[in-house]
Amino acid sequence: MSKGKKIFLIIFGIVAVLVIGIVGVAAKLYFDVSNSMQQTYESVERDREDRLRENDVDLSQQDSFSVLLMGIDTGDLGRVEQGRSDTMMVATISPQDNQTTVVSIPRDTYVDIVGHGTTDKINHAYAFGGAAMSMNTVEKFLDIPIDHYVSLNMEGLKELVDAVGGIEVDNDLTFSKDGFDFTIGRTKLNGEQALAYSRMRYDDPNGDYGRQDRQRKMVEAIVKKVLSLDGVSQYQTILNAVENNMKTDMSFDDMRTLALNYRSAFQTIKQDQLQGEGFMQDGISYQRVSDEELNRVQSILKDQLDINN
């Protein structure tokens, strides 16, 4: 065999080994993600007459869509019951606008609970009927289709923040919570700190609205970190964090489509807050949203979803 052929075979062998190794890693990543997403998948049974869309949104066509994000007050501090959705946000994802809009809904918002026949705090919908009742209630309240949901409990939030190596937020208030001190300025949070940061409201002059603002900052920080190279390199830890603490009606194929076709829409995240006014009824505190404020937020979300007002 000539020297040239030997060199060619050596180089070919090295390239072949590298290709096989890369394919092997890619295959492992694919199956790991697939297995984890199967554990988080939980479909919802919703009557078609309760929904605004006649047909389900087609993610393969890069249609704009909405997701109800819920933080459930279980999974930590010994809480194992059904729980309530103490954090509620609606995210509209528009690949056409290359933007995601996240709107917080006050958990004490006084609304009709669809399917329960009562008027109550909006976060009670989850306690009464899980994700389906929450989606139907928010859909009727905001007059926009709610296409999917993602719920994450407190333990999942803590583990997810640790999985991405911590997050950084711009903090505008000095306070202490659960043994941690938070100062004004750029603040790095680990999982335990993030949980405390997201839960404080009594020492905030804006009350629950201040807490919702901090929660939106955390969502944005987590999304950006997961999309970064650090997040990808720590994918297995991220999967471990979410597979036991997250539930969603989006399948693995849906998630794969989002990763491939919707990435640009997550680069710009616009945040907003649905504002209400407090009132007391039967000794219980609620938030009532005015028609003007409700119309303002509905207009923003409908524009993102390309729905005619």
C-alpha positions as CSV (number, residue, x, y, z in Angstrom):
1,M,0.0,0.0,0.0
2,S,1.4,3.4,-0.9
3,K,2.1,6.0,1.7
4,G,-0.6,8.3,0.2
5,K,-3.2,5.6,0.6
6,K,-2.2,5.0,4.2
7,I,-2.6,8.7,5.1
8,F,-6.0,8.7,3.3
9,L,-7.2,5.7,5.3
10,I,-6.0,7.2,8.6
11,I,-7.7,10.5,7.9
12,F,-10.9,8.7,6.7
13,G,-10.8,6.5,9.9
14,I,-10.5,9.6,12.1
15,V,-13.4,11.3,10.3
16,A,-15.5,8.2,10.5
17,V,-15.0,7.9,14.3
18,L,-15.9,11.6,14.7
19,V,-19.0,11.2,12.6
20,I,-20.1,8.0,14.5
21,G,-19.5,9.8,17.8
22,I,-21.5,12.9,16.8
23,V,-24.3,10.7,15.5
24,G,-24.3,8.7,18.8
25,V,-24.4,11.9,20.9
26,A,-27.2,13.3,18.7
27,A,-29.2,10.0,19.0
28,K,-28.8,10.0,22.8
29,L,-29.9,13.6,23.0
30,Y,-32.9,12.8,20.8
31,F,-34.0,9.8,22.9
32,D,-33.4,11.5,26.2
33,V,-35.5,14.5,25.2
34,S,-38.2,12.2,23.8
35,N,-38.4,10.2,27.0
36,S,-38.5,13.2,29.2
37,M,-41.2,14.9,27.1
38,Q,-43.3,11.7,27.2
39,Q,-43.2,12.0,31.0
40,T,-44.3,15.6,31.0
41,Y,-47.1,15.1,28.5
42,E,-50.6,15.3,29.9
43,S,-53.4,15.9,27.5
44,V,-56.5,17.9,28.4
45,E,-60.1,17.1,27.6
46,R,-61.9,20.3,26.5
47,D,-65.3,20.4,24.9
48,R,-65.1,22.0,21.5
49,E,-68.0,24.3,22.3
50,D,-65.9,25.9,25.1
51,R,-63.2,26.8,22.6
52,L,-62.8,29.8,20.3
53,R,-60.8,27.9,17.6
54,E,-62.7,25.6,15.3
55,N,-59.5,23.7,14.5
56,D,-56.3,23.2,16.5
57,V,-53.4,25.5,15.6
58,D,-50.8,23.9,13.2
59,L,-47.3,24.5,14.6
60,S,-45.8,22.9,11.5
61,Q,-47.1,25.9,9.5
62,Q,-45.5,28.3,12.0
63,D,-48.9,29.7,13.0
64,S,-49.0,32.1,15.9
65,F,-50.3,30.4,19.1
66,S,-50.9,31.0,22.8
67,V,-49.8,29.1,25.9
68,L,-51.1,29.4,29.4
69,L,-48.2,29.3,31.8
70,M,-49.0,28.2,35.3
71,G,-46.9,28.1,38.5
72,I,-48.6,25.6,40.8
73,D,-48.2,26.1,44.6
74,T,-47.2,22.4,45.3
75,G,-44.0,20.3,45.1
76,D,-42.1,22.1,47.8
77,L,-42.6,22.9,51.5
78,G,-44.4,19.6,51.9
79,R,-47.3,20.5,49.6
80,V,-48.6,17.5,47.6
81,E,-52.3,18.4,47.1
82,Q,-53.9,19.5,43.7
83,G,-52.9,23.0,44.4
84,R,-53.8,26.3,42.8
85,S,-52.2,28.2,39.9
86,D,-50.7,31.0,42.0
87,T,-48.8,32.2,38.9
88,M,-50.8,32.7,35.7
89,M,-49.3,34.1,32.5
90,V,-50.5,34.0,28.9
91,A,-47.7,33.9,26.3
92,T,-48.5,34.6,22.6
93,I,-45.7,33.4,20.3
94,S,-45.6,35.0,16.9
95,P,-42.9,33.8,14.4
96,Q,-44.2,36.4,11.9
97,D,-43.4,39.2,14.4
98,N,-40.3,37.4,15.8
99,Q,-41.7,38.2,19.2
100,T,-43.3,36.6,22.3
101,T,-45.6,38.6,24.5
102,V,-46.1,37.5,28.1
103,V,-49.0,38.9,30.1
104,S,-49.5,38.3,33.8
105,I,-53.0,37.7,35.2
106,P,-53.4,38.6,38.9
107,R,-54.3,35.3,40.7
108,D,-57.1,37.0,42.6
109,T,-58.9,38.2,39.5
110,Y,-62.7,37.9,39.9
111,V,-64.0,35.9,36.9
112,D,-66.6,33.3,35.9
113,I,-65.1,29.8,36.4
114,V,-66.1,28.0,33.2
115,G,-67.5,24.5,33.9
116,H,-67.9,25.1,37.6
117,G,-70.9,27.5,37.6
118,T,-69.3,30.0,40.1
119,T,-67.6,33.3,40.1
120,D,-64.3,33.2,42.0
121,K,-60.6,33.9,41.9
122,I,-59.1,32.9,38.6
123,N,-56.4,30.7,40.3
124,H,-59.2,28.5,41.8
125,A,-60.0,27.2,38.4
126,Y,-57.0,24.9,38.6
127,A,-58.1,23.6,42.0
128,F,-61.6,22.9,40.7
129,G,-60.8,21.4,37.3
130,G,-57.1,21.3,36.6
131,A,-55.5,22.6,33.4
132,A,-58.7,22.2,31.2
133,M,-60.8,24.4,33.4
134,S,-58.0,26.9,33.7
135,M,-57.6,27.1,30.0
136,N,-61.4,27.4,29.4
137,T,-61.7,30.1,32.1
138,V,-58.8,32.2,30.8
139,E,-60.0,31.8,27.2
140,K,-63.4,33.2,28.0
141,F,-62.0,36.0,30.1
142,L,-59.5,37.2,27.6
143,D,-61.5,36.3,24.5
144,I,-58.6,34.7,22.8
145,P,-57.9,31.0,22.0
146,I,-55.7,29.3,24.6
147,D,-54.0,26.6,22.5
148,H,-51.7,24.9,25.0
149,Y,-50.6,25.0,28.6
150,V,-47.5,24.4,30.6
151,S,-47.6,24.0,34.4
152,L,-44.5,23.9,36.7
153,N,-44.6,23.4,40.4
154,M,-42.4,25.1,42.9
155,E,-39.9,22.2,43.2
156,G,-39.5,22.3,39.4
157,L,-38.8,26.0,39.4
158,K,-36.1,25.6,41.9
159,E,-34.5,22.6,40.0
160,L,-34.8,24.3,36.6
161,V,-32.9,27.4,37.7
162,D,-30.2,25.3,39.2
163,A,-30.1,23.1,36.0
164,V,-29.2,26.2,33.8
165,G,-26.5,27.3,36.3
166,G,-28.6,30.1,37.9
167,I,-30.2,33.1,36.3
168,E,-29.6,36.9,36.5
169,V,-32.4,39.5,36.9
170,D,-32.5,43.2,37.3
171,N,-33.9,43.7,40.9
172,D,-35.5,47.1,41.8
173,L,-36.3,46.4,45.4
174,T,-34.3,45.7,48.6
175,F,-36.0,42.9,50.7
176,S,-35.4,39.7,52.6
177,K,-37.3,36.4,52.1
178,D,-36.7,32.9,53.5
179,G,-33.3,33.8,54.8
180,F,-32.0,35.5,51.6
181,D,-31.3,39.2,51.2
182,F,-31.9,40.8,47.8
183,T,-30.4,44.2,46.9
184,I,-31.1,46.6,44.1
185,G,-29.2,45.9,40.9
186,R,-28.2,43.0,38.7
187,T,-28.7,39.9,40.9
188,K,-27.8,36.3,40.3
189,L,-30.1,33.7,41.7
190,N,-29.7,30.0,42.4
191,G,-32.8,27.7,42.7
192,E,-33.5,28.4,46.4
193,Q,-33.0,32.1,45.9
194,A,-35.2,32.2,42.8
195,L,-38.0,30.4,44.6
196,A,-37.9,33.0,47.5
197,Y,-37.5,35.8,45.0
198,S,-40.6,34.7,43.1
199,R,-42.8,34.2,46.2
200,M,-42.3,37.5,48.1
201,R,-45.2,40.0,48.0
202,Y,-46.1,41.3,51.5
203,D,-43.0,43.5,51.7
204,D,-43.5,44.8,48.1
205,P,-45.3,48.2,47.9
206,N,-47.0,46.9,44.8
207,G,-48.1,43.7,46.5
208,D,-48.9,40.8,44.2
209,Y,-48.3,43.0,41.1
210,G,-44.7,43.4,42.2
211,R,-44.4,39.7,42.6
212,Q,-45.8,39.1,39.1
213,D,-43.2,41.5,37.7
214,R,-40.4,39.5,39.3
215,Q,-41.9,36.3,38.0
216,R,-42.0,37.6,34.5
217,K,-38.4,38.6,34.8
218,M,-37.5,35.1,35.9
219,V,-39.4,33.5,33.0
220,E,-37.5,35.7,30.5
221,A,-34.2,34.9,32.2
222,I,-34.8,31.2,32.2
223,V,-35.9,31.1,28.5
224,K,-32.8,33.0,27.5
225,K,-30.5,30.8,29.5
226,V,-32.1,27.6,28.1
227,L,-31.6,28.9,24.6
228,S,-28.0,29.8,25.3
229,L,-25.1,27.4,24.8
230,D,-24.9,26.9,28.5
231,G,-28.4,25.6,28.5
232,V,-27.8,23.2,25.7
233,S,-24.7,21.8,27.2
234,Q,-26.6,21.0,30.4
235,Y,-29.6,19.5,28.7
236,Q,-29.7,16.3,30.8
237,T,-29.9,18.3,34.0
238,I,-32.6,20.4,32.5
239,L,-34.6,17.3,31.5
240,N,-34.3,15.8,35.0
241,A,-35.6,19.1,36.5
242,V,-38.7,19.3,34.3
243,E,-39.7,15.6,33.8
244,N,-41.1,15.2,37.3
245,N,-42.3,18.7,37.9
246,M,-43.8,19.9,34.6
247,K,-46.9,19.1,32.7
248,T,-47.9,20.2,29.2
249,D,-50.3,19.1,26.4
250,M,-47.5,19.7,23.9
251,S,-46.1,16.5,22.5
252,F,-42.4,15.8,21.8
253,D,-43.1,16.5,18.1
254,D,-44.6,19.9,19.1
255,M,-41.5,20.7,21.2
256,R,-39.2,19.7,18.4
257,T,-41.1,22.0,16.0
258,L,-40.9,24.9,18.4
259,A,-37.1,24.3,18.7
260,L,-36.6,24.2,15.0
261,N,-39.1,26.8,13.7
262,Y,-40.0,29.2,16.5
263,R,-36.6,30.0,17.9
264,S,-36.5,33.6,16.6
265,A,-39.9,34.3,18.3
266,F,-38.3,33.7,21.7
267,Q,-35.4,36.1,21.1
268,T,-37.6,39.2,21.8
269,I,-39.9,38.9,24.8
270,K,-42.4,41.7,25.5
271,Q,-43.9,41.8,29.0
272,D,-47.2,43.3,30.2
273,Q,-49.4,43.2,33.2
274,L,-53.2,43.0,33.4
275,Q,-54.1,45.5,36.1
276,G,-57.1,45.2,38.5
277,E,-58.5,47.1,41.4
278,G,-58.9,45.4,44.8
279,F,-62.3,45.0,46.5
280,M,-63.7,42.9,49.4
281,Q,-66.6,40.5,49.2
282,D,-67.7,38.3,52.1
283,G,-64.5,39.1,53.8
284,I,-62.4,37.9,50.9
285,S,-60.1,40.1,48.8
286,Y,-60.4,40.0,45.0
287,Q,-59.2,42.0,41.9
288,R,-61.7,43.4,39.4
289,V,-60.4,44.3,36.0
290,S,-62.1,47.2,34.2
291,D,-63.5,46.9,30.7
292,E,-61.0,49.4,29.5
293,E,-58.0,47.5,30.9
294,L,-59.3,44.2,29.7
295,N,-59.8,45.6,26.2
296,R,-56.3,47.0,26.2
297,V,-54.7,43.6,26.9
298,Q,-57.1,41.7,24.6
299,S,-56.1,44.0,21.8
300,I,-52.4,43.3,22.3
301,L,-52.8,39.6,22.4
302,K,-55.2,39.4,19.5
303,D,-52.7,41.4,17.4
304,Q,-50.0,38.9,18.3
305,L,-52.3,36.1,17.3
306,D,-53.4,37.8,14.1
307,I,-57.0,37.8,15.2
308,N,-59.3,40.5,14.0
309,N,-60.7,42.6,16.9
